[in-house]
Amino acid sequence: MVAETLAPGAVIAEVARRWQVCSQQVFTWRREMRHSVAPSFVPIVAEPSMAPHVSTPSPCIEIQVARLRTY
């Protein structure tokens, strides 16, 4: 993620949005990387989901407030 922000023309906010993290966190990671003597970051490799899609007959939302439960 940090390496993506170092590419020419990269926009940190766009990279953060794509990875679904706060842009301020990416700025922090960049600062930590600059001040780090030994690299402490590892690459993130996104893998496609291997879980089978399970369909349900109808969507269900559960709301619990105190001890009351509504479906």
C-alpha positions in Angstrom: 0.0 0.0 0.0 2.7 2.4 0.9 4.7 1.5 -2.2 1.6 2.4 -4.3 1.6 5.9 -2.8 5.3 6.4 -3.8 4.6 5.9 -7.6 4.7 9.0 -9.7 1.3 10.7 -9.9 -0.2 8.5 -7.1 -2.9 10.2 -4.9 -2.8 8.9 -1.3 -6.5 9.4 -0.8 -7.3 7.2 -3.8 -4.9 4.5 -2.7 -6.4 4.6 0.8 -10.0 4.4 -0.6 -9.1 1.4 -2.8 -7.7 -0.5 0.2 -10.6 0.8 2.5 -8.3 2.5 5.1 -8.2 6.0 6.3 -5.8 8.2 4.4 -4.3 9.6 7.6 -3.2 6.0 8.4 -1.4 5.8 5.1 0.4 9.1 5.9 1.4 7.6 9.2 2.7 4.4 7.6 4.7 6.5 5.1 6.2 8.6 7.9 7.1 5.4 9.8 8.7 3.9 6.8 10.9 7.0 6.2 12.1 6.9 9.8 12.6 3.2 10.1 16.1 1.8 10.1 15.1 -1.7 9.2 12.0 -2.4 7.1 9.2 -3.5 9.2 6.5 -3.6 6.5 5.5 -6.7 4.5 3.6 -6.7 1.3 -0.1 -7.3 1.2 -1.3 -9.8 -1.4 -5.0 -9.8 -2.0 -6.4 -13.3 -2.8 -9.7 -14.0 -4.4 -12.3 -15.3 -2.0 -12.4 -19.1 -2.1 -15.5 -19.4 0.1 -18.5 -20.8 -1.8 -21.5 -18.4 -2.1 -24.4 -19.6 0.1 -27.7 -18.2 -0.7 -30.5 -17.8 1.8 -34.1 -17.8 1.0 -34.5 -14.2 2.4 -32.2 -11.7 4.0 -32.4 -11.5 7.8 -31.4 -8.5 9.9 -31.1 -9.0 13.7 -31.4 -6.0 16.0 -30.7 -6.5 19.7 -31.3 -3.7 22.1 -30.7 -4.6 25.8 -32.4 -7.9 26.1 -35.0 -7.5 23.3 -34.3 -9.1 19.9 -36.2 -8.3 16.7 -35.9 -10.1 13.3 
